[in-house]
Amino acid sequence: MRLAAGALAAGALATAALAAAPRPACAQTFLTQEEALRLAFPPPADVERRTAFLTDAQRAEAGRRAGTDLATGIVTYYVGRGADGAPLGAAWFDVHRVRTLPEAVMVVAAPDGTVRRIEVLKFAEPPEYVAPERWLAQFDGRPLDGDLALKRGIVNLTGATLTSRAVTDAVRRALALQAVLAPFAGPGPSVGPGPPADAGSPPAAAAP
């Protein structure tokens, strides 16, 4: 697997943000970023790191589609291609607060903009609130639409509503960024109309 250099040394933004946050004794690390990328795009896939500097219009459009605020206008993501050059998807890393402590997740979107995989890399809240794989599996194959929301197409995780909301918002942000940046549509970003998020969805907390 090859990781191409990005325009900035920003590839570790999400990891650095999580590292800077307060960590209780119960904080858990499940995967490193490299391990997560290998799960998303196993060898001999080629993985290219890209850094996008969103314009105000792109950031606003991504936020509108996601229904949550973007913590930054600098976005680093990873594009996977097979040995034949065919696109496999894009991996987006999202660091956010759950209740008072951070979580880091990887959302892999297929070239058609649907969810292909979700992995929890780090979780600093008590371990009983982490989203299990069986709950995360309900996102597989879902597009960014009105059903990608709690109490609609996504079933709430019993006893962990804040985790459910945080992960759902992260998935919506990842799919919205892919729709705006269009990494498989050729050079240059693409900003166009898209489905607005549920007006009742609260904005996600900024990453610590």
Secondary structure, DSSP 8 states (H G I E B T S, - for coil): --EE--SSS-TTHHHHHHHHS---TT-EE---HHHHHHHHS-TT-EEEEEEEE--HHHHHHHHHHHTS--S-SEEEEEEEE-TTS-EEEEEEEEEEESSSSEEEEEEEE-TTS-EEEEEEEEE-S-GGGS--HHHHGGGTT--SSTTSSBTTTB---TT-HHHHHHHHHHHHHHHHHHHHH-TTSSSS----------TT--------
